Amino acid sequence: MRRKIKDKRILRPDNKYDSQKIEKFINYVMEDGKKEVARKVVYDSFDLLTKKAKVEESLRQIAQEKDAALASLRGEVASLVIEATSKILGAKIDAEQNRALIETYISQISKN
């Protein structure tokens, strides 16, 4: 005699995220029938992951802003150096002449 075919259980979605997959994950985490403890563990881990993702994104944005600030600062310093050398030497100096002056001074410093 054939046995009766079981009806497939349909999981109700969890309360917080309204997802059946998360409810199934909670069931896998559950030990000794303590579903509320498993829910707390899963939800707390999700909260930690979102906080960590926010922190990593913030650090990435800070690094990008720092790089942009350094690039703009380099440009400003270069223009100020060109203006200062032109005032000291009393003649207009363009970027190529400034670079040549810097290279000669660096070579003189490295010889000493």
N, CA, C and O atoms as a MOPAC input file, in Angstrom:
PM7 MOZYME 1SCF
protein

 N      0.83700 1    -1.16100 1     0.00000 1
 C      0.00000 1     0.00000 1     0.00000 1
 C      0.90200 1     1.25100 1     0.00000 1
 O      1.90600 1     1.31200 1     0.70900 1
 N      0.52300 1     2.21200 1    -0.79200 1
 C      1.30400 1     3.45000 1    -0.88800 1
 C      1.00200 1     4.34100 1     0.29800 1
 O     -0.11200 1     4.39200 1     0.81900 1
 N      2.07000 1     5.05200 1     0.70500 1
 C      1.83600 1     5.97200 1     1.81300 1
 C      1.35300 1     7.32000 1     1.27800 1
 O      1.51300 1     7.64300 1     0.10100 1
 N      0.77800 1     8.06400 1     2.15300 1
 C      0.20100 1     9.35400 1     1.80100 1
 C      1.31600 1    10.35700 1     1.47700 1
 O      2.32700 1    10.40700 1     2.17800 1
 N      1.13500 1    11.13900 1     0.43500 1
 C      2.09800 1    12.16900 1     0.05400 1
 C      1.91000 1    13.36000 1     0.98000 1
 O      0.79600 1    13.84000 1     1.18900 1
 N      3.05200 1    13.83300 1     1.54200 1
 C      2.97700 1    14.95500 1     2.46000 1
 C      2.67300 1    16.24200 1     1.70400 1
 O      3.12400 1    16.45400 1     0.57800 1
 N      1.90800 1    17.07200 1     2.34900 1
 C      1.66900 1    18.41100 1     1.80100 1
 C      2.91000 1    19.25000 1     2.05700 1
 O      3.47400 1    19.21800 1     3.15000 1
 N      3.32700 1    19.99100 1     1.06000 1
 C      4.50200 1    20.84500 1     1.21100 1
 C      4.14700 1    22.03400 1     2.08600 1
 O      3.15200 1    22.72200 1     1.86100 1
 N      4.98400 1    22.25600 1     3.08900 1
 C      4.75100 1    23.38300 1     3.98500 1
 C      5.18900 1    24.67800 1     3.31000 1
 O      6.25200 1    24.75800 1     2.69400 1
 N      4.36200 1    25.65200 1     3.44400 1
 C      4.69000 1    26.95900 1     2.90900 1
 C      5.12800 1    27.83900 1     4.08000 1
 O      4.38600 1    28.05400 1     5.03800 1
 N      6.35700 1    28.33600 1     3.96700 1
 C      6.86900 1    29.19900 1     5.02800 1
 C      6.24600 1    30.58600 1     4.92700 1
 O      6.12700 1    31.16200 1     3.84500 1
 N      5.86200 1    31.08900 1     6.06000 1
 C      5.40500 1    32.47400 1     6.09200 1
 C      6.63500 1    33.36300 1     6.14000 1
 O      7.61600 1    33.01400 1     6.79500 1
 N      6.60700 1    34.48200 1     5.47400 1
 C      7.78000 1    35.37300 1     5.49900 1
 C      8.00900 1    35.94000 1     6.89200 1
 O      7.09000 1    36.03500 1     7.70500 1
 N      9.27400 1    36.31900 1     7.14700 1
 C      9.58400 1    36.86700 1     8.47000 1
 C      8.93400 1    38.23500 1     8.63400 1
 O      8.49900 1    38.85800 1     7.66600 1
 N      8.88100 1    38.68100 1     9.87600 1
 C      8.15200 1    39.90800 1    10.20700 1
 C      8.89000 1    41.16800 1     9.79200 1
 O      8.26500 1    42.13600 1     9.35600 1
 N     10.21000 1    41.17000 1     9.92100 1
 C     10.97000 1    42.39900 1     9.72600 1
 C     11.22000 1    42.70300 1     8.25100 1
 O     10.97700 1    43.82300 1     7.80200 1
 N     11.70400 1    41.71700 1     7.49400 1
 C     12.06900 1    41.94800 1     6.10100 1
 C     11.05400 1    41.39900 1     5.09600 1
 O     11.18700 1    41.62900 1     3.89400 1
 N     10.05900 1    40.68900 1     5.57300 1
 C      9.00200 1    40.12800 1     4.73600 1
 C      9.59000 1    39.24800 1     3.62700 1
 O      9.24700 1    39.38600 1     2.45300 1
 N     10.49000 1    38.33500 1     4.03500 1
 C     11.16800 1    37.46800 1     3.08200 1
 C     11.11200 1    36.01700 1     3.56000 1
 O     11.37800 1    35.72100 1     4.72500 1
 N     10.76200 1    35.12800 1     2.64500 1
 C     10.73900 1    33.70500 1     2.98400 1
 C     12.14900 1    33.14500 1     3.10800 1
 O     12.38300 1    32.22800 1     3.89500 1
 N     13.09100 1    33.68700 1     2.34000 1
 C     14.47100 1    33.20000 1     2.41300 1
 C     15.08000 1    33.48900 1     3.77700 1
 O     15.79900 1    32.65600 1     4.32900 1
 N     14.79800 1    34.65600 1     4.31400 1
 C     15.33300 1    34.98700 1     5.63200 1
 C     14.68600 1    34.10800 1     6.69800 1
 O     15.34900 1    33.70000 1     7.65100 1
 N     13.41600 1    33.81800 1     6.54400 1
 C     12.73800 1    32.93100 1     7.49500 1
 C     13.34700 1    31.53400 1     7.44000 1
 O     13.50500 1    30.88600 1     8.47500 1
 N     13.68600 1    31.07200 1     6.25900 1
 C     14.32300 1    29.76400 1     6.12000 1
 C     15.71700 1    29.78700 1     6.75500 1
 O     16.12400 1    28.81700 1     7.39400 1
 N     16.44400 1    30.88700 1     6.58100 1
 C     17.75900 1    31.03000 1     7.19700 1
 C     17.63300 1    31.02200 1     8.71800 1
 O     18.45700 1    30.42300 1     9.41000 1
 N     16.61600 1    31.67700 1     9.23000 1
 C     16.37400 1    31.67400 1    10.67900 1
 C     16.12700 1    30.24600 1    11.15800 1
 O     16.59200 1    29.85900 1    12.23000 1
 N     15.40200 1    29.47000 1    10.37000 1
 C     15.14400 1    28.08100 1    10.74500 1
 C     16.43800 1    27.26300 1    10.76100 1
 O     16.58900 1    26.36600 1    11.59100 1
 N     17.36600 1    27.56300 1     9.85700 1
 C     18.65200 1    26.85700 1     9.86500 1
 C     19.48900 1    27.24300 1    11.08700 1
 O     20.19800 1    26.40100 1    11.63900 1
 N     19.41600 1    28.48600 1    11.50700 1
 C     20.19000 1    28.96100 1    12.65400 1
 C     19.59600 1    28.45900 1    13.96400 1
 O     20.31400 1    28.30000 1    14.95100 1
 N     18.30300 1    28.21100 1    13.97900 1
 C     17.58600 1    27.84400 1    15.19900 1
 C     18.11700 1    26.53300 1    15.78900 1
 O     18.33900 1    25.55500 1    15.07500 1
 N     18.31400 1    26.54100 1    17.11400 1
 C     18.70800 1    25.33600 1    17.83900 1
 C     17.71900 1    25.08200 1    18.96800 1
 O     17.27600 1    26.01200 1    19.64200 1
 N     17.39100 1    23.85600 1    19.15900 1
 C     16.49900 1    23.42200 1    20.24300 1
 C     15.15700 1    24.12800 1    20.21600 1
 O     14.55000 1    24.32400 1    21.26900 1
 N     14.67500 1    24.51500 1    19.04100 1
 C     13.36100 1    25.11900 1    18.91500 1
 C     13.26100 1    26.54000 1    19.41700 1
 O     12.15500 1    27.04800 1    19.60300 1
 N     14.38100 1    27.19200 1    19.64100 1
 C     14.36700 1    28.56800 1    20.15000 1
 C     14.42500 1    29.54100 1    18.97000 1
 O     15.48500 1    30.04500 1    18.60000 1
 N     13.27400 1    29.77900 1    18.41000 1
 C     13.18300 1    30.59700 1    17.21100 1
 C     13.43600 1    32.07600 1    17.49200 1
 O     14.04800 1    32.75600 1    16.66800 1
 N     12.98800 1    32.58300 1    18.61900 1
 C     13.20200 1    33.99700 1    18.94200 1
 C     14.69000 1    34.29600 1    19.11900 1
 O     15.15900 1    35.36000 1    18.71500 1
 N     15.42300 1    33.37700 1    19.71100 1
 C     16.86700 1    33.55800 1    19.86300 1
 C     17.52300 1    33.57600 1    18.48800 1
 O     18.40800 1    34.39100 1    18.22800 1
 N     17.08700 1    32.67200 1    17.60600 1
 C     17.63500 1    32.62900 1    16.25100 1
 C     17.30600 1    33.91000 1    15.49200 1
 O     18.15200 1    34.43800 1    14.77000 1
 N     16.07900 1    34.41400 1    15.65000 1
 C     15.71500 1    35.67800 1    14.99400 1
 C     16.59400 1    36.82900 1    15.48500 1
 O     17.05200 1    37.65400 1    14.69300 1
 N     16.82200 1    36.87400 1    16.78700 1
 C     17.65700 1    37.93300 1    17.34800 1
 C     19.07400 1    37.85300 1    16.79400 1
 O     19.66700 1    38.87900 1    16.46200 1
 N     19.61800 1    36.65100 1    16.69300 1
 C     20.97200 1    36.46600 1    16.16800 1
 C     21.03900 1    36.92100 1    14.71400 1
 O     21.96300 1    37.63900 1    14.33000 1
 N     20.08000 1    36.51200 1    13.91700 1
 C     20.09100 1    36.85200 1    12.49100 1
 C     19.89100 1    38.34900 1    12.29200 1
 O     20.62100 1    38.97000 1    11.51900 1
 N     18.93000 1    38.92700 1    12.96600 1
 C     18.67700 1    40.36300 1    12.79300 1
 C     19.84900 1    41.20400 1    13.30200 1
 O     20.20200 1    42.20600 1    12.68100 1
 N     20.45500 1    40.80800 1    14.42600 1
 C     21.61800 1    41.53500 1    14.93400 1
 C     22.79400 1    41.44800 1    13.95100 1
 O     23.51400 1    42.42400 1    13.74500 1
 N     22.97500 1    40.27600 1    13.35300 1
 C     24.06800 1    40.13500 1    12.38500 1
 C     23.79700 1    40.98800 1    11.14700 1
 O     24.72800 1    41.56800 1    10.58700 1
 N     22.54900 1    41.07300 1    10.71500 1
 C     22.21800 1    41.94200 1     9.57600 1
 C     22.48800 1    43.40400 1     9.92200 1
 O     22.99900 1    44.15400 1     9.09000 1
 N     22.14800 1    43.81300 1    11.14500 1
 C     22.39800 1    45.19500 1    11.57000 1
 C     23.89200 1    45.49700 1    11.59600 1
 O     24.31800 1    46.57100 1    11.16900 1
 N     24.69100 1    44.55300 1    12.09800 1
 C     26.14000 1    44.75100 1    12.11700 1
 C     26.71100 1    44.86900 1    10.70800 1
 O     27.59500 1    45.68700 1    10.45600 1
 N     26.20200 1    44.05100 1     9.79200 1
 C     26.68400 1    44.10500 1     8.41100 1
 C     26.36100 1    45.44000 1     7.75100 1
 O     27.18400 1    45.98600 1     7.01600 1
 N     25.17300 1    45.96300 1     8.01000 1
 C     24.82600 1    47.25100 1     7.40400 1
 C     25.66300 1    48.37300 1     8.00000 1
 O     26.06600 1    49.28800 1     7.28100 1
 N     25.93400 1    48.32000 1     9.30900 1
 C     26.78400 1    49.33900 1     9.93100 1
 C     28.19500 1    49.27400 1     9.37300 1
 O     28.80800 1    50.30500 1     9.09800 1
 N     28.71100 1    48.06100 1     9.20500 1
 C     30.06500 1    47.90000 1     8.67900 1
 C     30.14700 1    48.39000 1     7.24100 1
 O     31.14500 1    48.99500 1     6.84800 1
 N     29.11600 1    48.13800 1     6.45900 1
 C     29.10300 1    48.61000 1     5.07500 1
 C     29.08700 1    50.13400 1     5.03000 1
 O     29.74500 1    50.73900 1     4.18400 1
 N     28.33800 1    50.75400 1     5.93700 1
 C     28.28500 1    52.21500 1     5.99500 1
 C     29.64100 1    52.79200 1     6.38400 1
 O     30.06400 1    53.80900 1     5.83600 1
 N     30.32500 1    52.14800 1     7.32800 1
 C     31.63500 1    52.62200 1     7.76800 1
 C     32.64600 1    52.50600 1     6.63300 1
 O     33.43400 1    53.42300 1     6.40300 1
 N     32.62300 1    51.37800 1     5.92400 1
 C     33.55200 1    51.18900 1     4.80900 1
 C     33.29100 1    52.20800 1     3.70400 1
 O     34.23300 1    52.73100 1     3.10800 1
 N     32.02900 1    52.49000 1     3.43100 1
 C     31.68700 1    53.49200 1     2.41700 1
 C     32.16000 1    54.87500 1     2.85100 1
 O     32.66300 1    55.64900 1     2.03600 1
 N     32.00000 1    55.18000 1     4.12900 1
 C     32.45600 1    56.47500 1     4.63700 1
 C     33.97100 1    56.60100 1     4.52000 1
 O     34.47300 1    57.65400 1     4.12700 1
 N     34.70000 1    55.55000 1     4.85500 1
 C     36.15800 1    55.57900 1     4.72900 1
 C     36.59500 1    55.75000 1     3.27900 1
 O     37.56200 1    56.45900 1     2.99900 1
 N     35.89600 1    55.11200 1     2.37100 1
 C     36.20300 1    55.23400 1     0.94500 1
 C     35.96100 1    56.67200 1     0.47400 1
 O     36.76100 1    57.21400 1    -0.28900 1
 N     34.86700 1    57.29200 1     0.92100 1
 C     34.57700 1    58.67300 1     0.54400 1
 C     35.61700 1    59.63000 1     1.12400 1
 O     36.02000 1    60.58500 1     0.45900 1
 N     36.04900 1    59.38200 1     2.34700 1
 C     37.07300 1    60.22800 1     2.96300 1
 C     38.37300 1    60.14100 1     2.17500 1
 O     39.02500 1    61.16000 1     1.94700 1
 N     38.75200 1    58.95100 1     1.76100 1
 C     39.97900 1    58.79000 1     0.98500 1
 C     39.88900 1    59.50800 1    -0.35600 1
 O     40.86200 1    60.11700 1    -0.80100 1
 N     38.71900 1    59.44100 1    -1.00600 1
 C     38.54000 1    60.13000 1    -2.28300 1
 C     38.61500 1    61.64400 1    -2.10300 1
 O     39.23700 1    62.33700 1    -2.90800 1
 N     37.98900 1    62.15200 1    -1.06100 1
 C     38.01900 1    63.59300 1    -0.82000 1
 C     39.43300 1    64.06000 1    -0.46200 1
 O     39.84200 1    65.15700 1    -0.84200 1
 N     40.16600 1    63.23200 1     0.26000 1
 C     41.54400 1    63.56100 1     0.60400 1
 C     42.41100 1    63.64000 1    -0.65200 1
 O     43.21500 1    64.56100 1    -0.80000 1
 N     42.24300 1    62.67100 1    -1.55600 1
 C     43.00300 1    62.68700 1    -2.80500 1
 C     42.66900 1    63.90900 1    -3.64800 1
 O     43.55800 1    64.51600 1    -4.24500 1
 N     41.39500 1    64.27100 1    -3.69900 1
 C     40.98400 1    65.45100 1    -4.47100 1
 C     41.55600 1    66.72200 1    -3.85000 1
 O     41.99500 1    67.62100 1    -4.56600 1
 N     41.55200 1    66.79800 1    -2.52900 1
 C     42.09500 1    67.98000 1    -1.85200 1
 C     43.59800 1    68.09500 1    -2.08000 1
 O     44.11200 1    69.19300 1    -2.29400 1
 N     44.30700 1    66.96100 1    -2.03500 1
 C     45.74800 1    66.98200 1    -2.28400 1
 C     46.06000 1    67.40300 1    -3.71400 1
 O     47.01300 1    68.14600 1    -3.95000 1
 N     45.26300 1    66.93300 1    -4.66600 1
 C     45.48800 1    67.31200 1    -6.06500 1
 C     45.27900 1    68.81300 1    -6.26000 1
 O     46.07500 1    69.46000 1    -6.94100 1
 N     44.22800 1    69.37100 1    -5.67900 1
 C     43.99700 1    70.80500 1    -5.82700 1
 C     45.06400 1    71.61400 1    -5.09300 1
 O     45.47000 1    72.68000 1    -5.55500 1
 N     45.51200 1    71.10400 1    -3.95300 1
 C     46.56600 1    71.77900 1    -3.20100 1
 C     47.87800 1    71.78700 1    -3.97800 1
 O     48.59600 1    72.78700 1    -3.97000 1
 N     48.19500 1    70.68800 1    -4.64600 1
 C     49.41100 1    70.63600 1    -5.46800 1
 C     49.36600 1    71.68500 1    -6.57600 1
 O     50.36300 1    72.35500 1    -6.84900 1
 N     48.21100 1    71.82100 1    -7.20500 1
 C     48.07000 1    72.82300 1    -8.26700 1
 C     48.26000 1    74.23800 1    -7.74000 1
 O     48.92100 1    75.06200 1    -8.37200 1
 N     47.67500 1    74.51200 1    -6.57900 1
 C     47.81400 1    75.84400 1    -5.98900 1
 C     49.25300 1    76.12400 1    -5.57300 1
 O     49.75600 1    77.23000 1    -5.77000 1
 N     49.91100 1    75.12700 1    -5.00000 1
 C     51.29600 1    75.29600 1    -4.57600 1
 C     52.19100 1    75.53600 1    -5.78700 1
 O     53.09300 1    76.37300 1    -5.73800 1
 N     51.94700 1    74.81500 1    -6.86300 1
 C     52.75800 1    74.99900 1    -8.07200 1
 C     52.60000 1    76.41400 1    -8.61600 1
 O     53.58900 1    77.03600 1    -9.00500 1
 N     51.38400 1    76.92800 1    -8.65000 1
 C     51.18500 1    78.29000 1    -9.16300 1
 C     51.80900 1    79.32400 1    -8.22600 1
 O     52.36100 1    80.32300 1    -8.69000 1
 N     51.72800 1    79.09700 1    -6.91600 1
 C     52.36200 1    80.01300 1    -5.96700 1
 C     53.88900 1    79.98700 1    -6.09400 1
 O     54.54100 1    81.02500 1    -5.97400 1
 N     54.45100 1    78.81500 1    -6.33500 1
 C     55.90200 1    78.70200 1    -6.50100 1
 C     56.34200 1    79.44600 1    -7.75200 1
 O     57.36300 1    80.13500 1    -7.73600 1
 N     55.59100 1    79.31600 1    -8.82600 1
 C     55.93800 1    80.02200 1   -10.06600 1
 C     55.87000 1    81.53100 1    -9.84600 1
 O     56.74700 1    82.26300 1   -10.30400 1
 N     54.83500 1    81.99900 1    -9.14900 1
 C     54.72500 1    83.43600 1    -8.86600 1
 C     55.86700 1    83.91300 1    -7.98000 1
 O     56.42700 1    84.98500 1    -8.20900 1
 N     56.21200 1    83.12500 1    -6.97500 1
 C     57.28300 1    83.52200 1    -6.06000 1
 C     58.63000 1    83.57300 1    -6.77400 1
 O     59.40800 1    84.50100 1    -6.55000 1
 N     58.91500 1    82.60500 1    -7.61900 1
 C     60.19700 1    82.61500 1    -8.33400 1
 C     60.26300 1    83.76400 1    -9.32500 1
 O     61.32000 1    84.36100 1    -9.53000 1
 N     59.12100 1    84.07000 1    -9.93900 1
 C     59.13800 1    85.19900 1   -10.87900 1
 C     59.36000 1    86.51100 1   -10.13900 1
 O     60.01100 1    87.40900 1   -10.67200 1
 N     58.83500 1    86.64300 1    -8.92800 1
 C     59.06100 1    87.86300 1    -8.14500 1
 C     60.50700 1    87.94500 1    -7.65200 1
 O     61.10700 1    89.01900 1    -7.62900 1
 N     61.05500 1    86.79100 1    -7.25800 1
 C     62.43400 1    86.77500 1    -6.75800 1
 C     63.42000 1    87.07200 1    -7.88600 1
 O     64.34000 1    87.87100 1    -7.70600 1
 N     63.24400 1    86.45100 1    -9.02700 1
 C     64.16300 1    86.63900 1   -10.14400 1
 C     63.86700 1    87.91500 1   -10.92400 1
 O     64.72200 1    88.38900 1   -11.67200 1
 N     62.69000 1    88.46800 1   -10.76700 1
 C     62.33100 1    89.70700 1   -11.43700 1
 C     61.97100 1    89.51800 1   -12.89800 1
 O     61.93500 1    90.49200 1   -13.65000 1
 N     61.70400 1    88.29900 1   -13.31800 1
 C     61.31500 1    88.04400 1   -14.70800 1
 C     60.16800 1    87.04600 1   -14.70600 1
 O     59.99600 1    86.27100 1   -13.76500 1
 N     59.37900 1    87.08200 1   -15.78900 1
 C     58.27600 1    86.13500 1   -15.91800 1
 C     58.84400 1    84.74400 1   -16.18800 1
 O     59.72000 1    84.57100 1   -17.03600 1
 N     58.33300 1    83.75700 1   -15.45500 1
 C     58.79700 1    82.38100 1   -15.61600 1
 C     57.57000 1    81.52000 1   -15.89300 1
 O     56.56600 1    81.59000 1   -15.18500 1
 N     57.67600 1    80.71800 1   -16.92600 1
 C     56.57700 1    79.79600 1   -17.21400 1
 C     56.87800 1    78.44400 1   -16.55100 1
 O     57.88800 1    78.29500 1   -15.86300 1
 N     56.02000 1    77.49600 1   -16.75900 1
 C     56.13600 1    76.20400 1   -16.08000 1
 C     57.38900 1    75.45200 1   -16.50900 1
 O     58.02700 1    74.80100 1   -15.68200 1
 N     57.75400 1    75.52900 1   -17.79100 1
 C     58.95100 1    74.82300 1   -18.26900 1
 C     60.21900 1    75.38800 1   -17.64200 1
 O     61.08800 1    74.63100 1   -17.20900 1
 N     60.32700 1    76.69600 1   -17.59100 1
 C     61.49700 1    77.31300 1   -16.97600 1
 C     61.55500 1    76.99600 1   -15.48800 1
 O     62.63700 1    76.77900 1   -14.94100 1
 N     60.41300 1    76.96700 1   -14.83700 1
 C     60.34600 1    76.62500 1   -13.41900 1
 C     60.82900 1    75.19500 1   -13.19700 1
 O     61.59400 1    74.93800 1   -12.26800 1
 N     60.39100 1    74.27200 1   -14.03600 1
 C     60.80200 1    72.87900 1   -13.92700 1
 C     62.31400 1    72.74900 1   -14.12300 1
 O     62.97200 1    71.99200 1   -13.40900 1
 N     62.86400 1    73.49200 1   -15.09400 1
 C     64.30200 1    73.45000 1   -15.33900 1
 C     65.06800 1    73.97700 1   -14.12400 1
 O     66.08400 1    73.39900 1   -13.73800 1
 N     64.58700 1    75.07900 1   -13.51400 1
 C     65.23100 1    75.60800 1   -12.32200 1
 C     65.20800 1    74.59700 1   -11.17400 1
 O     66.20700 1    74.40500 1   -10.48100 1
 N     64.08000 1    73.97000 1   -10.98900 1
 C     63.94400 1    72.98200 1    -9.91400 1
 C     64.90400 1    71.83200 1   -10.13600 1
 O     65.56000 1    71.38400 1    -9.19500 1
 N     64.99800 1    71.34500 1   -11.37200 1
 C     65.89300 1    70.22100 1   -11.65800 1
 C     67.34700 1    70.59400 1   -11.42800 1
 O     68.11600 1    69.77900 1   -10.91700 1
 N     67.74200 1    71.80700 1   -11.79300 1
 C     69.13300 1    72.20700 1   -11.56100 1
 C     69.42800 1    72.31400 1   -10.06700 1
 O     70.49400 1    71.89100 1    -9.61900 1
 N     68.50200 1    72.87100 1    -9.29300 1
 C     68.72600 1    72.97600 1    -7.85700 1
 C     68.76000 1    71.60600 1    -7.19100 1
 O     69.54300 1    71.37400 1    -6.27100 1
 N     67.91300 1    70.70900 1    -7.65800 1
 C     67.90500 1    69.34600 1    -7.07900 1
 C     69.22400 1    68.64400 1    -7.40400 1
 O     69.78500 1    67.95200 1    -6.55400 1
 N     69.71600 1    68.82000 1    -8.62400 1
 C     70.99200 1    68.19200 1    -8.97400 1
 C     72.14400 1    68.79500 1    -8.16900 1
 O     73.07700 1    68.08200 1    -7.80000 1
 N     72.08700 1    70.09800 1    -7.89400 1
 C     73.12100 1    70.73600 1    -7.08400 1
 C     73.06200 1    70.23500 1    -5.63600 1
 O     74.09500 1    70.03000 1    -4.99700 1
 N     71.84600 1    70.04400 1    -5.13200 1
 C     71.68500 1    69.55700 1    -3.76000 1
 C     72.18100 1    68.11000 1    -3.64600 1
 O     72.82400 1    67.73600 1    -2.66400 1
 N     71.87300 1    67.31300 1    -4.66000 1
 C     72.29800 1    65.90100 1    -4.59100 1
 C     73.82000 1    65.77700 1    -4.69400 1
 O     74.38500 1    64.81600 1    -4.17300 1
 N     74.50800 1    66.73800 1    -5.36300 1
 C     75.97500 1    66.70600 1    -5.44900 1
 C     76.60300 1    67.04800 1    -4.11200 1
 O     77.67400 1    66.54100 1    -3.77900 1
 N     75.94500 1    67.90600 1    -3.34200 1
 C     76.50300 1    68.31000 1    -2.04500 1
 C     76.18700 1    67.26800 1    -1.05900 1
 O     76.55700 1    67.39100 1     0.10900 1

